Amino acid sequence: MTFKQDIIDALTLAYPQILTFENLASELMASQERVVKSVTELQEQNYPISTQGRDIHLAYPLLSVPAILKQLETDFIGKPVQLHARLDSTNSYAKENLTDLINGEIILAHEQTAGKGRLGRNWTSPAGASISLSLVLKSDIPFERIPLLTQLTAASLVKALDAWADVKIKWPNDIILNNKKIAGVLVETEFSGRSLKGIVIGIGINTNVDQMDIPEDLQSKATSIREEKAGEIDPNKLVARFLKHFENFYVAFLGSQHTEPFLSICREQSVLIGKDYWIIDKEQKRKASIRTIDPTGGLVVTYHDTNKTEVITSTDLSIRGEHTYV
């Protein structure tokens, strides 16, 4: 997709300016016929590219490595960046190619066809309308501390998204806007024998997805930032902001092992704390009052049936409202 990505890069860097096929062809040092053919193919793949006569422009910015790097303010997170037209899963790709990837490298895809969330749930992304990102870490981190990366990532997303919206966190890994999910986090580990080979943090964010493009059975639970805020989101600005906040939290965490800088955000922005929810696992469904998040990242709850307070650390369960997702 190299030439097509060159077109996307040029249109994204020019956004919201309208270009002509002539100046686009000149910029890319290609024939207008080749540009027209590639643009038509991108439109057939549902990329949000509009054309009228000689004019061409994007409905909203698309992922672009030059646009990300132009805004990136990190030392190693997000360096380098890979951007693919289509992957089944950025996490799967990262795990399959982990040996060749370096600490801090990120994998992006315009379209993800078979992504997985927590509990094996599907997380797909239409072309150009969402962010599918996987971040590779190869730093030394105690195994028992790895689950905290979910909350560290969630806090980083909250900080990155505050330029657009006041989002909340549904423990352990969902980002919520107006009581609907807009993003999720999935942390996976790869081992070689007993040695940790690497950590892959997968993130899916619904940026410019139309509500009608969300599967019907998920429309009451999921939405996009654009749908809720009535404005187009620049995914490159969001990625660059996220990577900066992640690096700040991550470097400080590696150096001190202190969790309060990011867990305090998870508590402050929790959509659960102070309310009652159903805790559902494979064996039972119990009502509980959500108290807080403890220093290890566990969810502190008091069960109604026993009045006992416990710390939930397992993520192999669901937390639901009386009749709603939140």
C-alpha positions in Angstrom: 0.0 0.0 0.0 3.0 2.3 -0.2 1.7 4.6 -3.0 -1.8 4.7 -1.5 -0.3 5.5 1.9 1.7 8.3 0.2 -1.7 9.7 -1.0 -3.2 9.4 2.5 -0.1 11.1 4.0 -0.4 14.0 1.6 -4.1 14.5 2.2 -3.8 14.2 5.9 -0.9 16.7 6.1 -2.9 19.1 4.0 -6.2 18.6 5.9 -8.6 20.5 5.9 -7.3 22.0 2.7 -8.7 20.8 -0.5 -6.1 19.6 -3.1 -6.4 19.0 -6.8 -5.5 15.8 -8.6 -2.9 17.9 -10.5 -1.0 19.2 -7.5 -1.3 15.8 -5.7 0.2 14.1 -8.7 2.9 16.7 -8.9 3.7 16.3 -5.2 3.9 12.5 -5.5 5.8 12.7 -8.8 3.3 10.4 -10.4 0.9 10.5 -13.3 -2.6 11.8 -12.7 -3.9 8.5 -14.1 -2.1 6.6 -11.4 -3.4 8.9 -8.6 -7.0 8.7 -9.9 -6.8 4.9 -10.0 -5.3 4.6 -6.5 -7.8 7.1 -5.0 -10.7 5.1 -6.6 -9.4 1.9 -5.0 -9.1 3.6 -1.6 -12.7 4.9 -1.9 -13.9 1.4 -2.8 -12.2 0.2 0.4 -14.3 2.8 2.3 -11.6 5.3 3.1 -13.2 8.7 3.7 -11.9 10.4 0.6 -14.2 12.8 -1.3 -13.7 13.9 -4.9 -15.5 16.5 -7.0 -14.2 17.2 -10.4 -10.5 18.0 -10.0 -10.7 18.5 -6.2 -9.9 15.9 -3.6 -10.0 16.0 0.2 -10.5 13.9 3.3 -13.6 13.9 5.4 -11.3 13.7 8.4 -7.6 13.0 9.0 -6.3 9.4 8.7 -3.4 7.7 10.4 -0.1 8.9 8.9 3.4 8.2 10.1 4.8 11.6 9.1 1.8 13.3 10.8 2.5 11.3 14.0 6.2 11.9 14.0 5.7 15.6 13.4 3.9 15.8 16.8 5.7 13.1 18.7 7.5 14.2 21.9 9.0 11.0 23.3 12.5 9.5 23.8 11.7 5.9 22.7 8.0 5.1 22.9 6.7 5.2 19.3 10.1 5.0 17.7 9.8 3.4 15.2 6.2 3.3 13.9 4.8 0.7 11.5 1.5 1.5 9.7 -0.4 -1.2 7.8 -3.4 -0.9 5.6 -5.1 -4.0 7.0 -4.3 -6.6 9.7 -6.3 -9.3 11.4 -5.0 -8.0 14.7 -2.2 -5.6 15.6 -1.5 -7.6 18.7 -1.3 -10.9 16.8 1.1 -9.2 14.3 3.3 -7.9 17.1 3.5 -11.2 18.9 4.3 -13.1 15.7 7.1 -10.7 14.8 8.2 -9.9 18.4 11.8 -11.0 17.8 12.3 -8.4 15.1 10.6 -5.5 17.0 12.3 -3.3 19.5 11.4 -1.8 22.8 8.9 1.0 22.3 8.0 0.2 18.7 4.3 0.5 17.7 2.2 -1.2 15.2 -0.8 0.6 13.7 -3.4 -0.5 11.2 -6.0 1.5 9.2 -8.3 -1.5 9.4 -8.4 -4.5 11.9 -10.6 -7.5 10.9 -10.1 -9.9 13.8 -9.0 -8.0 16.9 -9.6 -9.4 20.3 -10.5 -7.7 23.5 -10.7 -9.0 27.1 -12.5 -12.4 27.5 -11.9 -13.0 23.8 -14.5 -10.5 22.6 -14.2 -9.2 19.0 -12.8 -5.7 18.4 -13.0 -4.8 14.7 -12.3 -1.5 13.1 -13.5 -0.1 9.8 -11.0 1.5 7.4 -9.7 4.8 8.6 -12.4 5.4 11.3 -10.6 4.1 14.4 -7.2 3.6 15.9 -5.8 0.0 16.2 -2.5 0.2 18.0 -0.1 -2.2 19.6 2.9 -1.1 21.7 5.9 -3.4 22.2 7.8 -3.4 25.5 11.0 -5.3 26.2 12.0 -3.6 29.4 12.6 -5.6 32.7 9.5 -5.5 34.8 8.6 -7.9 37.6 6.0 -10.4 36.3 3.6 -9.7 39.2 3.6 -6.0 38.2 2.7 -6.5 34.6 -1.1 -6.4 35.2 -0.7 -2.8 36.4 0.2 -1.8 32.8 -3.5 -2.1 32.0 -4.3 0.7 34.4 -1.2 2.7 33.4 -2.4 2.6 29.8 -5.9 3.5 30.8 -4.6 6.6 32.7 -2.5 7.5 29.7 -5.5 7.4 27.4 -7.5 9.6 29.8 -4.8 12.2 29.8 -4.5 12.0 26.0 -8.2 12.3 25.4 -8.8 15.2 27.7 -8.2 17.5 24.7 -11.5 16.2 23.3 -13.6 14.8 26.1 -13.9 14.0 29.8 -13.7 10.2 29.6 -14.1 7.7 32.4 -12.5 4.3 33.1 -14.5 1.1 33.6 -12.1 -1.2 35.5 -9.9 -2.7 34.4 -9.6 -1.8 30.7 -12.5 0.1 29.1 -12.6 3.8 28.4 -16.1 5.3 28.6 -17.7 8.4 27.2 -21.4 9.2 28.0 -21.8 5.7 29.5 -20.7 4.0 26.3 -17.4 2.3 25.5 -15.1 4.2 23.1 -11.8 2.3 23.7 -10.3 -0.8 25.2 -6.9 -2.1 26.4 -5.5 -5.6 26.1 -2.1 -6.5 27.7 -0.5 -9.7 26.5 2.8 -11.4 27.4 5.1 -13.6 25.3 7.5 -16.0 26.9 10.5 -18.1 25.7 10.6 -20.9 28.2 10.6 -19.1 31.5 12.0 -15.9 30.2 9.8 -12.9 29.3 10.2 -12.3 25.6 8.1 -9.1 25.5 4.9 -7.4 26.4 2.3 -6.3 23.8 -0.2 -3.6 24.8 -3.1 -3.5 22.4 -5.4 -0.5 22.2 -8.5 0.1 20.1 -10.1 3.5 20.0 -13.3 4.5 18.1 -12.4 7.9 16.8 -14.5 8.7 13.8 -16.8 5.6 13.5 -20.4 6.2 12.5 -22.9 4.8 14.9 -24.5 2.8 12.1 -21.2 1.1 11.5 -21.1 -0.3 15.0 -22.6 -3.8 15.2 -26.3 -3.6 16.1 -25.8 -5.8 19.2 -23.2 -3.3 20.5 -24.8 0.0 19.7 -26.3 0.4 23.2 -22.8 -0.2 24.7 -20.3 1.3 22.3 -19.9 4.6 20.4 -17.2 6.8 19.0 -15.6 10.1 20.1 -17.0 11.9 17.0 -20.5 10.6 17.6 -20.5 11.9 21.1 -18.6 15.2 20.6 -20.0 16.0 17.1 -16.6 16.7 15.6 -13.8 14.9 13.6 -10.9 13.6 15.6 -7.3 13.8 14.3 -6.0 10.2 15.1 -2.3 11.3 14.7 -2.6 14.0 17.4 -4.3 11.5 19.7 -1.6 8.8 19.1 1.2 11.3 19.7 -0.5 12.6 22.9 -1.1 9.0 24.2 2.5 7.9 23.5 3.9 11.0 25.4 1.7 10.4 28.5 2.4 6.6 28.4 6.2 7.2 28.3 6.0 9.6 31.2 4.0 7.2 33.4 6.0 4.2 32.3 9.5 5.6 32.8 8.5 6.9 36.3 6.9 3.5 37.2 10.0 1.6 36.1 12.2 3.8 38.2 10.2 4.0 41.4 7.6 1.2 41.2 5.2 3.8 42.5 1.7 3.3 41.2 -0.1 6.3 42.7 0.6 8.7 39.7 -1.5 6.6 37.4 -3.8 4.8 39.8 -5.0 8.1 41.3 -6.3 9.0 37.8 -7.9 5.6 37.5 -9.7 6.3 40.8 -10.7 9.9 40.0 -12.0 8.9 36.5 -13.6 5.6 37.6 -17.2 5.1 36.4 -17.6 2.3 39.0 -16.4 3.7 42.3 -19.2 4.7 44.7 -21.9 2.7 42.9 -23.4 -0.8 43.0 -22.8 -3.3 40.2 -23.3 -7.0 39.4 -20.0 -9.0 39.5 -20.5 -11.8 37.0 -18.2 -14.8 36.4 -18.6 -18.3 35.1 -20.1 -19.6 38.3 -22.2 -16.8 39.8 -23.7 -13.3 39.7 -23.3 -11.2 42.9 -24.2 -7.6 43.7 -21.5 -5.5 45.2 -20.7 -1.9 46.1 -17.5 -0.7 44.4 -15.2 0.9 47.0 -11.9 1.9 45.4 -8.8 0.6 43.5 -6.0 -0.5 45.9 -2.3 0.2 45.4 -1.8 -3.1 43.5 -4.5 -2.2 40.9 -7.2 -4.5 42.4 -10.8 -3.5 42.6 -12.1 -3.3 46.2 -15.7 -4.3 46.5 -18.2 -5.2 49.3 -20.6 -8.0 48.4 -24.2 -7.4 49.4 -24.9 -11.1 50.2 -22.1 -11.5 52.8 -21.2 -7.9 53.6 -17.6 -8.9 53.2 -15.0 -6.6 51.5 -12.7 -8.3 49.0 -10.1 -7.3 46.4 -10.8 -8.5 42.9 -7.7 -9.1 40.8 -9.0 -11.5 38.2 -10.1 -9.9 35.0 -12.0 -13.1 33.9 -15.3 -11.6 34.9 -17.8 -8.9 33.8 -19.1 -5.9 35.7 -22.6 -4.8 34.8 -25.2 -2.3 35.9 -28.8 -3.3 36.8 -29.9 -3.2 33.2 -27.1 -1.5 31.4 -23.4 -1.8 30.4 -22.5 0.9 32.9 
